[in-house]
């Protein structure tokens, strides 16, 4: 194993875990137990978008999860004699479908669920995790409400508050300024609005949300609505297949010419969506392959390339999830509350460097990046501007 737990839980938490363990479901096992009593087999359920509007994000997560599982188990698929089996389920970005497949997995005895690209799905699965006392590690879903939602839910990626805090690092002073938030009217978009209000609004900015129905395909009226608010800065939070049409509308209506715009740099499929406007946009970034420089990132990139794919925006989320799951199984030996204990305060090296699972609310503390897109022939490529320290963008602890 390449990962170690560095933070220990207090005696109160440990005692509570022993009490709760008595009523927690037990691990699904197969064959005889190992010599130390650990489960011979543990099954993990991976639930994410294999189809639907976020299928591309789901694929990035899944490819990297498989590479991460191989990495964290040294290619054996087991830890300390316990074989890790994986069942993959498609939620299609639909919370109802996700709940159905999660219930099926739990009914089969699965105690570890991970994945989910859509925030609405993650929130629904988190509810099931608490009700059924199973471990849940959310994936790319970024809604802040996932952090601290219950004792059983963790995350392997960043959250909206970390995006917003990174956007704030582009500004000298936001006090007295108006910031428009242009986002989809879903859990992800609403989470970004709440984060901007909490973080930049807390610094004295006036926040003007412009929310768009998730199924909208015509964005000109919304671009005009942005202009009508006369903002000093526009923060764009967007995900999915309509990104290209949205940016085209902002460009055509002059938003990018008249107002500073900050947004998150999406996956590689979106690099060309900004067109000539690319160099007018300030990009905050969760990950691109050239941002971090460490052995784990190199290992992930090489593993993905060896499998015929490439590292992308949400690859670290899948890789991190595998590391977290292997650690939880190794330390908890199939007991849910012991696995929760193992992950609280867990510090490990991931593709983005040092990652810390904050004990109090399970936020994943991590570096973020400032990035620009630069012309590379007929295309644009990301270039690192600055690395923002994990502490500087750590979200406020959820209560």
C-alpha positions in Angstrom: 0.0 0.0 0.0 1.2 3.5 -0.8 -1.3 5.3 1.5 -1.3 5.8 5.3 -3.7 7.3 7.8 -2.0 10.2 9.6 -4.8 11.6 11.8 -6.3 9.6 14.7 -9.9 10.0 15.9 -10.7 11.0 19.5 -11.9 8.6 22.0 -15.5 9.9 21.9 -15.8 9.1 18.2 -14.2 5.7 18.6 -16.5 4.8 21.4 -19.6 5.9 19.4 -18.3 3.8 16.5 -18.2 0.7 18.7 -21.8 1.3 19.8 -23.0 1.9 16.3 -21.1 -1.1 14.9 -23.4 -3.4 16.8 -26.4 -2.5 14.6 -24.5 -1.9 11.4 -24.9 -4.4 8.5 -22.0 -6.8 8.0 -19.8 -7.1 4.9 -20.7 -9.4 2.0 -18.2 -12.2 2.1 -17.4 -15.2 0.0 -15.4 -18.3 0.9 -13.5 -18.6 4.2 -12.4 -15.5 6.1 -8.7 -14.6 6.2 -6.6 -15.7 9.1 -7.1 -12.4 11.0 -10.9 -12.6 10.6 -11.2 -10.1 7.8 -13.8 -10.7 5.0 -12.5 -12.9 2.2 -14.3 -10.7 -0.3 -15.9 -7.2 -0.2 -18.1 -6.0 -3.0 -18.1 -2.3 -4.0 -21.0 -0.7 -5.9 -20.0 2.0 -8.4 -23.0 4.0 -9.5 -22.5 6.8 -12.0 -23.5 8.2 -15.4 -22.7 5.7 -18.1 -25.4 7.2 -20.3 -27.3 10.5 -20.1 -26.0 14.1 -20.3 -23.0 13.5 -18.0 -21.9 10.2 -19.5 -18.6 11.8 -20.5 -17.8 12.7 -16.9 -18.9 9.2 -15.8 -16.4 7.7 -18.2 -13.5 9.8 -16.9 -14.3 8.7 -13.4 -14.7 5.0 -14.2 -11.5 4.8 -16.3 -9.5 6.4 -13.5 -11.2 4.4 -10.8 -10.1 1.2 -12.4 -6.6 2.6 -12.8 -6.6 3.7 -9.1 -7.8 0.3 -7.9 -4.9 -1.3 -9.7 -2.5 1.3 -8.3 -3.8 1.1 -4.7 -3.7 -2.7 -4.6 -0.4 -3.1 -6.5 -2.2 -4.8 -9.3 -3.7 -7.6 -7.1 -7.3 -6.4 -6.8 -7.1 -7.2 -3.1 -5.8 -5.8 0.2 -4.5 -7.8 3.1 -6.0 -10.9 1.7 -9.5 -9.4 1.1 -10.5 -9.5 -2.6 -12.3 -6.4 -3.8 -15.1 -7.1 -6.2 -16.8 -4.3 -8.1 -20.3 -4.0 -9.5 -20.9 -1.1 -12.0 -24.3 0.4 -12.3 -25.6 3.2 -14.6 -27.7 6.0 -13.0 -28.1 7.9 -16.3 -28.0 11.1 -14.3 -31.4 10.3 -12.8 -31.9 10.4 -9.0 -34.8 7.9 -9.1 -32.8 5.4 -11.1 -29.8 5.8 -8.9 -31.9 5.2 -5.7 -33.3 2.1 -7.3 -30.0 0.6 -8.2 -28.5 1.6 -4.8 -31.3 -0.1 -3.0 -30.7 -3.2 -5.1 -27.0 -3.2 -4.3 -27.7 -2.7 -0.6 -30.2 -5.5 -0.7 -27.5 -7.8 -2.0 -25.3 -6.9 1.0 -23.1 -4.2 -0.6 -21.9 -1.8 2.0 -19.7 0.6 -0.1 -21.2 2.8 -2.8 -19.2 5.3 -4.8 -19.5 7.4 -7.9 -22.2 9.8 -9.2 -21.4 12.7 -11.5 -24.7 14.6 -10.9 -25.2 16.5 -7.7 -28.9 15.8 -7.5 -28.1 12.1 -7.8 -25.4 12.3 -5.1 -27.8 14.0 -2.6 -30.4 11.2 -3.2 -27.8 8.5 -2.7 -26.4 10.1 0.4 -29.9 9.9 1.9 -29.9 6.1 1.2 -26.4 5.8 2.7 -27.6 7.3 6.0 -30.9 5.3 6.1 -29.1 2.0 5.4 -25.8 2.7 7.2 -23.5 2.1 4.3 -20.4 4.0 3.3 -20.9 6.4 0.3 -18.1 8.2 -1.5 -19.5 10.8 -3.9 -17.6 11.4 -7.1 -17.5 14.5 -9.4 -20.8 15.9 -8.0 -19.8 19.3 -6.7 -22.8 20.6 -4.6 -21.7 21.8 -1.3 -24.7 20.3 0.4 -23.0 16.8 0.0 -20.3 17.8 2.5 -21.4 17.2 6.0 -24.8 15.8 5.0 -24.4 12.8 7.2 -21.8 10.6 8.9 -21.7 8.0 6.1 -21.1 10.3 3.1 -17.6 11.4 1.8 -16.4 12.8 -1.5 -13.4 12.1 -3.7 -13.5 15.3 -5.7 -13.8 19.0 -5.1 -16.9 21.0 -4.2 -18.5 24.3 -5.5 -17.1 26.3 -2.6 -13.6 25.5 -3.7 -14.4 26.6 -7.2 -15.7 29.9 -5.9 -12.9 30.5 -3.6 -10.5 29.9 -6.5 -12.4 32.4 -8.6 -12.0 34.9 -5.8 -8.2 34.6 -6.1 -8.5 36.4 -9.5 -9.9 39.5 -7.8 -8.1 42.3 -5.8 -11.2 43.5 -3.9 -14.8 42.4 -4.3 -16.3 44.7 -1.7 -19.1 46.8 -3.2 -18.9 45.0 -6.5 -21.8 43.2 -8.3 -21.1 39.6 -9.3 -23.5 37.8 -11.7 -23.7 34.0 -11.3 -24.7 32.4 -14.6 -25.7 28.8 -14.0 -28.2 26.0 -14.6 -31.2 25.8 -12.3 -30.2 22.5 -10.7 -28.5 21.3 -7.6 -25.0 22.1 -9.1 -26.0 25.6 -10.2 -27.9 26.4 -7.0 -24.9 25.2 -5.0 -22.7 27.6 -6.9 -25.0 30.5 -6.3 -25.1 29.7 -2.6 -21.3 29.4 -2.5 -20.8 32.8 -4.3 -23.2 34.4 -1.9 -21.5 32.9 1.1 -17.9 33.5 0.0 -17.8 36.5 -2.2 -21.0 38.0 -0.8 -19.4 37.6 2.6 -16.6 39.9 1.4 -19.1 42.6 0.5 -20.1 41.7 -3.0 -23.7 41.9 -4.3 -24.6 38.6 -6.0 -27.1 38.6 -8.9 -28.0 35.0 -9.9 -29.1 34.3 -13.5 -30.4 30.7 -13.5 -31.3 28.7 -16.7 -33.5 25.7 -17.0 -31.5 22.6 -17.4 -33.2 21.7 -20.6 -32.8 25.1 -22.2 -31.1 25.3 -25.7 -31.5 29.0 -26.5 -29.3 31.2 -24.3 -29.5 34.7 -26.0 -32.2 36.0 -23.6 -30.1 34.9 -20.6 -27.0 36.6 -22.0 -29.1 39.8 -22.3 -30.2 39.3 -18.7 -26.6 39.2 -17.6 -25.9 42.5 -19.3 -29.0 44.1 -17.7 -27.6 43.5 -14.2 -24.4 45.6 -15.1 -22.1 43.3 -13.1 -18.5 44.0 -12.4 -17.7 40.3 -12.9 -19.5 37.2 -14.2 -19.0 33.8 -12.6 -20.2 31.0 -14.9 -20.9 27.6 -13.5 -22.0 25.1 -16.2 -21.8 21.4 -16.9 -22.9 19.2 -19.7 -23.5 19.1 -23.5 -25.0 22.6 -23.8 -21.7 24.4 -22.9 -20.8 25.2 -26.5 -24.1 26.9 -27.3 -24.0 28.8 -24.0 -20.6 30.3 -24.7 -21.5 31.1 -28.2 -24.5 33.1 -26.9 -22.3 35.0 -24.4 -19.8 35.8 -27.1 -22.4 36.9 -29.7 -24.1 39.2 -27.2 -20.9 40.9 -26.1 -20.8 39.7 -22.6 -17.1 38.5 -22.9 -16.1 41.8 -24.4 -17.7 44.1 -21.8 -17.3 42.2 -18.5 -14.6 40.2 -16.9 -15.7 36.5 -16.9 -14.4 33.8 -14.6 -15.4 30.2 -15.1 -14.2 26.7 -14.4 -12.1 25.0 -17.1 -14.1 21.9 -18.2 -12.8 18.7 -19.6 -10.8 18.5 -22.8 -13.9 18.1 -25.0 -14.8 21.7 -24.1 -11.5 23.4 -24.9 -12.6 24.2 -28.4 -16.0 25.4 -27.3 -14.8 28.9 -26.3 -13.4 29.7 -29.8 -11.6 33.0 -30.1 -13.1 34.0 -26.8 -10.8 31.6 -25.0 -8.1 34.1 -24.2 -10.7 36.5 -22.8 -11.7 34.2 -20.0 -10.1 33.6 -16.6 -10.2 29.9 -15.8 -10.3 28.3 -12.4 -9.5 24.6 -12.6 -10.0 21.4 -10.7 -7.5 19.4 -12.8 -5.8 19.0 -16.1 -3.0 16.5 -16.7 -0.3 19.2 -16.9 -1.2 21.0 -13.7 0.2 18.8 -10.9 3.8 17.5 -10.9 4.0 14.4 -8.7 4.5 10.6 -9.0 0.9 9.7 -8.4 -0.3 12.0 -11.2 2.4 10.5 -13.5 1.3 7.0 -12.6 -2.4 7.8 -13.3 -1.7 9.5 -16.6 0.5 6.6 -17.8 -2.0 4.0 -16.7 -4.8 5.7 -18.5 -2.7 6.1 -21.7 -1.8 2.4 -21.4 -5.5 1.6 -21.4 -6.1 3.6 -24.5 -7.6 6.8 -22.9 -6.3 10.0 -21.4 -6.5 11.8 -18.1 -9.1 14.5 -17.9 -11.0 16.8 -15.6 -12.6 14.2 -13.3 -9.9 11.5 -13.5 -8.6 12.4 -10.0 -12.0 11.8 -8.5 -12.1 8.2 -9.7 -8.5 7.6 -8.7 -9.0 9.1 -5.3 -12.1 7.0 -4.7 -10.2 3.8 -5.3 -7.4 4.9 -2.9 -10.1 5.8 -0.3 -12.0 2.5 -0.7 -8.9 0.4 -0.5 -7.8 2.2 2.7 -11.3 1.9 4.2 -11.4 -1.9 3.5 -7.9 -2.4 4.9 -8.6 -0.5 8.1 -12.3 -1.4 8.6 -12.3 -5.0 7.4 -15.9 -4.7 6.2 -17.4 -3.0 9.2 -19.1 0.2 8.0 -18.4 2.3 11.1 -14.8 1.2 11.3 -14.5 2.2 7.6 -16.0 5.6 8.4 -13.5 6.0 11.2 -10.6 5.1 8.8 -11.6 7.8 6.3 -12.2 10.6 8.8 -8.9 12.6 8.9 -7.3 10.4 6.2 -4.4 12.1 4.5 -3.1 10.6 1.3 -1.2 11.4 -1.9 -3.5 11.6 -4.9 -3.0 12.9 -8.5 -3.4 16.5 -7.3 -0.9 16.0 -4.4 -1.8 15.9 -0.7 -5.5 15.3 -0.1 -7.0 15.5 3.4 -10.5 14.2 4.4 -11.5 16.8 7.0 -12.7 14.9 10.0 -15.6 17.2 11.0 -17.6 17.3 7.8 -15.7 15.0 5.3 -14.7 17.9 2.9 -11.8 16.9 0.7 -9.1 19.6 1.2 -7.0 20.0 -2.0 -5.1 22.4 -4.2 -6.8 24.2 -7.1 -5.5 25.9 -10.2 -5.6 29.2 -12.2 -5.4 28.4 -15.9 -5.5 30.1 -19.2 -6.2 28.6 -22.7 -3.5 29.5 -25.2 -3.5 29.0 -29.0 -1.7 25.9 -30.1 -2.0 25.9 -33.9 -5.7 25.6 -34.7 -6.7 24.6 -31.2 -6.4 25.9 -27.7 -4.5 24.1 -24.9 -4.5 24.7 -21.1 -1.5 26.3 -19.5 -1.0 26.6 -15.7 -1.0 30.2 -14.4 -0.7 29.4 -10.6 -1.4 26.7 -8.1 -3.7 27.8 -5.3 -2.9 26.2 -1.9 -5.4 23.8 -0.4 -5.8 25.9 2.7 -6.5 29.1 0.8 -9.6 27.5 -0.9 -10.7 25.2 1.9 -14.5 25.5 2.4 -16.0 26.7 5.7 -16.7 23.6 7.8 -20.3 22.4 7.5 -22.2 22.4 10.7 
